[in-house]
Amino acid sequence: MLTKIVETKRKEVSALTLPPKVLVRKHSFYEALQNPNRTVGLIAEMKKASPSKGILKESFAPIDIGAHYEKVGVDAISVLTDQQYFKGSKHDLMMVKETTNLPVLRKDFIIDSLQVQESARIGADAILLIAEILTDEKLFQLYQEAVESGLDVLVEVHSLERLSQLLQTFTPAIIGVNNRNLKTFETDIESTRKLASYIPSSTLLVSESGILTHEDLTMVSSYGAKAVLVGEAFMKDISPSIGVRRLFGELEHA
Ligand SMILES: O=P(O)(O)OC[C@@H](O)[C@@H](O)c1c[nH]c2ccccc12
């Protein structure tokens, strides 16, 4: 699947023309995640579908979900912009950026400089770079280009092997441990525990995927995660804000 997605991205990039730059107020993704009001920062994701789970939310309305997230006090919003596999769009991101005052992370499979420039132009505050689909050289190049364009970067990694390797090239400011193996779709929050001790203390550790309950949140926080990235649990709850409150232990789990 991952190989297939990257192939699709190559085709998309070869047909990509840069859109005009939208004028938006930038927010620091990095600073937002260090919310002093709680022990774990929250990046709340919106995604209509995923290759592993199919449709997650039939009545998917990005502006509405963004409003829920902002009202309930999440620290940042992640918007899936991949169309083919996640049923998202760049337009979703632009709408969310326009209607909220939160930092917005562009969640996509970025393999080329053009996509980095595009992300800045559509108003993203941060981008995801997946170490498992990039060489060290490419990852570092795209990372630097993003920073030069004023974007924060969430560098995602799944295996210890890939993590150790990339740390020999550079130390990202934010590292996300994806608890989901994108090749097998197996999800296990223990991945965060296994990798946490190898991540430099100066790096902000984000635990991504498979965090469904308050217990999961407490667990990854005890492993050293300073922030979490959660999507599915919020898409499947009665409303995204109820999902957020449940995750923080303010309501019982259904
Ligand atoms: O829906 P979940 O299990 O809470 O996971 C959210 C997020 O971590 C996941 O969507 C994700 C993490 N890395 C990715 C890379 C591409 C697409 C999606 C992702």
The ligand as an ORCA input file, in Angstrom:
! r2SCAN-3c Opt
* xyz 0 1
  O      -6.638      7.747     13.364
  P      -5.571      7.488     14.361
  O      -5.275      6.039     14.586
  O      -5.846      8.218     15.660
  O      -4.196      8.094     13.759
  C      -4.041      9.456     13.429
  C      -2.738      9.669     12.623
  O      -1.660      9.332     13.440
  C      -2.737      8.828     11.326
  O      -3.774      9.273     10.542
  C      -1.432      8.911     10.556
  C      -0.185      8.924     11.080
  N       0.744      8.992     10.104
  C       0.131      9.027      8.929
  C       0.661      9.140      7.642
  C      -0.204      9.204      6.592
  C      -1.568      9.150      6.799
  C      -2.119      9.037      8.057
  C      -1.262      8.990      9.145
*
